[in-house]
Structure formats: structure tokens, C-alpha cells
Amino acid sequence: MSSADPTERTEPARPVEPPVQPGLVDCARELAEGGATSAGLVAAALARIEASRPTLNAFRQLRTEAALAEAAEADRRLAAGERLPLLGVPVAVKDDTDVAGMPTYFGCDGALPPATADSEAVRRLRAAGAVIVGKTNSCELGQWAFTEGPAFGITRNPWNTEHTPGGSSGGSAAAVAAGLVPAALGSDGAGSIRIPAAWTHLVGIKPQRGRISVHPHSDAFQGLTVNGPLARTVADAALLLDAAAGAHPRDHHRPPAVDASAAARRDPGRLRIGVSLRPPLTLTRNAPHPEVLRAVAALAETLARLGHDVEEARPRYGLIGLSFVPRATAGIAELAVLHPEPALLDPRTRSALRTGTRLGGRIVRAARAREVRQHARIGAFFEAARGGSGHGYDVLLTPTTAAPPPRVGAFDRLSAWRTDLAMTSACPYAWPWNVLGWPGVNVPAGFTHDGLPLGAQLLGPSRSETRLISLAAQLEADLRWYEHRPPVRQDRAP
């Protein structure tokens, strides 16, 4: 049959086994041992990114020429005997992150000037030797649990391209899950690392506020937003966290340093783990999806089998949402007002700008002042019981989301209010830890019956990253979730 024959039919796309791409730790080791070159790793990553653009659309901008030049320089440094944690390893950063010479679009449309300097997190990644290959897609100003917008199109989930990878670090999650890069930096202001990690079968760490600098911002989104890693394994996420961690001299929050990579190699000991399936009070009353409840219950059973004391628990969240809303909308307003072409912003963003302006000033200051009491109330969950026997919990286990990843376009043409309600219904669990500024780790929790990833979050009190990372590593060693990778779609030749 001629290729021009209009009656010719081809078989539909079929899943094939994807090639195994080395993770961050493996890349660093291969480079140090001479088993790979940075030029080869970076060129291969750029080729995968280009090939995936029509299907995944994970990247907003690439640094092709600069990254290849930096890779060649990394090879020269390696050959001369220099060793750094990430020397020559390709990584990606999110579209909200300043990289010198590149605009920081943060999901927006319009002409924006290039950044004049690297953010502190990028500066530290470069100091560790990493090669930044590009910037991954984010929804507009990081507001939503999907990564779609007129400025860049639709970023799709590599497990099923009809579904979103989540947001706002959806581009970073899609890039890592698909093996385009071994790890990527994201940011989390209401679950924006943990939610896409859950929906793409990744480890996503929301660290303690201040662990990774948000400079040039002094207090991003009124203290809600932190930077953190997405990776396929706990060790990879811990290595990226260690490389990016550290304060800028003008940072407000400066927690003492931790060794996340060492924590990933350490047994967590026997822990008391509380499991809570009830989300904090929201304006929605939707129950969590049955498959989400099943997945988290199975993870709790695994933790009990590993020797931990696991029981149902009920943290006292109180009306923590009353603190979140003013801080979140004021944070959006602070960024939106700086856009040189406001008419190009999504109508929902302009609505948030108006709301954030009204809730700024005295109201947002009052919301932030409540944090001390919130720390005390929710922190009691982790403290020794006063006047009685027993002790507080070491870790809180909850679903990361209440639903599997939605279909792309599910939030199209919704008003700002209806978008917020739909997102709160799907993602009611993550945001309280942004109000508190405390760490949390998403771990893969299996799949729905039709193959969509689900996640659960390990949550702890202030500065508890090392305990959470050790526990996540113990789970990973037992469940070996990194062995499951999304299929690659290929068209069968006619």
C-alpha cells in the first residue's frame, strides 16, 4: 500500500519499555570514576528534552549552547582531578528560579527582562558543579495544581499524557519522571513539590523554611514557599538538597545545616507514626478517593511491618486556612503587580491580585502572627504527652492528594473561585505545612487500577528532615518504587 493512500491505517501508539537513565547519584559516580563524560550526559539530556517536547512539554527554556560549553569545561576539570558533588551532572530548575541571562517568566506570558544574576539556590548548584540544562514549566505564578497556560501550552504526565503531572512544579516532575534529567529543583508554596511528585511517582522533599534559600526573595509568598528537590530515589533527592541548601546573607530564616545524604543511608529507628486520613477543614466536603485511601492504608501496613508503631491519629489543625488564604493571595499580588503587561495575566490571577491587595497589610500581618500559636497547637502532636504516660508522634502520615491526577483541561474556563474549590477538593492535605514552615516528604504510594500514580506524605515538626528522609529511604528499600517507570509511547511503523 502506498504511503499516500488515504485508506491506509496504522496501529495506535503502544507502550514500550523505556531505557534506564541513571539517577543523580549514579551520574555523579560515573563522572568521578571516568565511566561517563559530562558532554555526553548533557547532550543526551538535551536530546531527550527536544524529543519529548511534542508529548510532554516539560521545559520553558533551554540553555543548549551554554550547557554544552559548561559540560566541556566540567570534563576538563574532572580530567584534572577536581571532584565536586555534582561536577558535570545535568539538572533542571523551575521557571520561577532566576538564572542569569534568562527571563524568569514563572509561567507568565509577555516580554520579561533576563535575570541579571543567579538565585542563591542556582549559585549553590553551580558551586557544586551542576550543569543547568534549562528551566521547567510552571503554571502562572505557581498558583494551581496543574501546569497549563497560554504562555507555554500544556505540560503532560509521562505516565498518561491525557492527565496533568500536577503543579506548580509540574514541569520539573514530568522531566524527572520521564528520565529527561536525573533530578530537578522545584518550589512548594501549597504542595507544589509534593503534589506533582505524588502524581508522577517521585520523591519530593519540601524542606524546612530557609533550608534552601529563596533569594532574591527575602520571604517568598509571605513565608509559604520553599525550594526543594524532585527525584526518583531518596538518595538522589537528598543529594540535590545538600547541594542547593544554604542561606544567603540577607535571608531571614537560617536553620542549622543537615546532612540529608547521610540521613538517606541511616536507619530511622523505631518510630511512632500517626496516620490521618481526614484533611484540615476546608470549604469542600468531598471524601478522598477510595484508591487514595487504599494506597495510604497499604503504606501504613508496610510501616507497621517494618517495625514502627502505627496508629490512627488526629492532629489539631484548627482554622489554619484563615492564615493560609491571606498569605497566599498577598504573595500572588506582590508578584502579579510587577508584571509589565497585566492584561496578559490569566483572569484568575487578576482576581487573586485584587483579593491579595485587599487582604494585605494588617490582615496578612495578623495571619502571620498566628503562626506561633499554630506551631504550639500542631506541635503538641509531636511532643511528649504532659501529665500522662506515652509520648508524642514522631511522624504524621497522610495522603498527599485526595484524588488521582486530573485530566488535562479539567480546570479550563473555571472562574477563580471555582478553580480554588476544585483544587482544594483534589489537594486538601499539603498546604498546612507551608503555613507552619515545617518539612514534608512525598513518597510514591502505588497506582490506581488504571496506572495513575498516587502519593503519601511523611510530615514532621520543625527541622525534622533527617528523620523523614531516613524513613523514606527505609520504605524505598522495601518497596523499590524506583523500579517502576512510565512507558514510552512510540508509533508503530506502517
LINWO-V293126 format. One line per field, one symbol per residue. phi: phi as a letter, one per 40 degrees, with the letter a starting at -180 (. if undefined). burial: 1 if it has 9 or more other ideal C-beta (glycine too) atoms within 8 Angstrom, else 0. A space follows every 50 residues. Layout:
phi: ???
burial: ???
This chain:
phi: .cccccccbbccdbcbccccbccccccccccccgcabcdccccccccccc ccdcbbfcbcabbdccccccccccccccccgcbbdbcgccbbbcccbcbd gbcbcfgcchcbccccacccccdccccchcbccibccbccfgcbcabaic cagbcbcccaccbccgacccccccccccgcbcaacbabbahccccccccb gbcbbccddgcbcbdcccacffgccbcacbacbcccccccccccchccdc ccbbcccbbcccccbbccgcbcbcbbcccdcbcbbccdcdcccccccccc cccccchccbacaacccgccccccccccccccccccccccbdcccddccc ccccccccccgcccccccccccccdccccccbccccgacgacccabbbdc bcacdcccgcbcgccdccccccccccbccccdccccgccabcbdbhbccb gccbbbbcbbcdfbdccccccccccccccfccccbccccbcccc
burial: 00000001000000000100001111111111000111101110110110 01100111111110001101110110110000001111111111111111 01011111110100100111111111011111111111111111111110 11001111111011111111111111111111111111111111111111 11111111111111100001111111111111111111111111101000 10101001011011010100111111101101000001101110110111 11110101010010101001111111111111111110101100100111 11111110110011011101100110111111001000000111111111 11111101011001010010111111111111111111111111101000 01111111110111111111111111000010000110100100
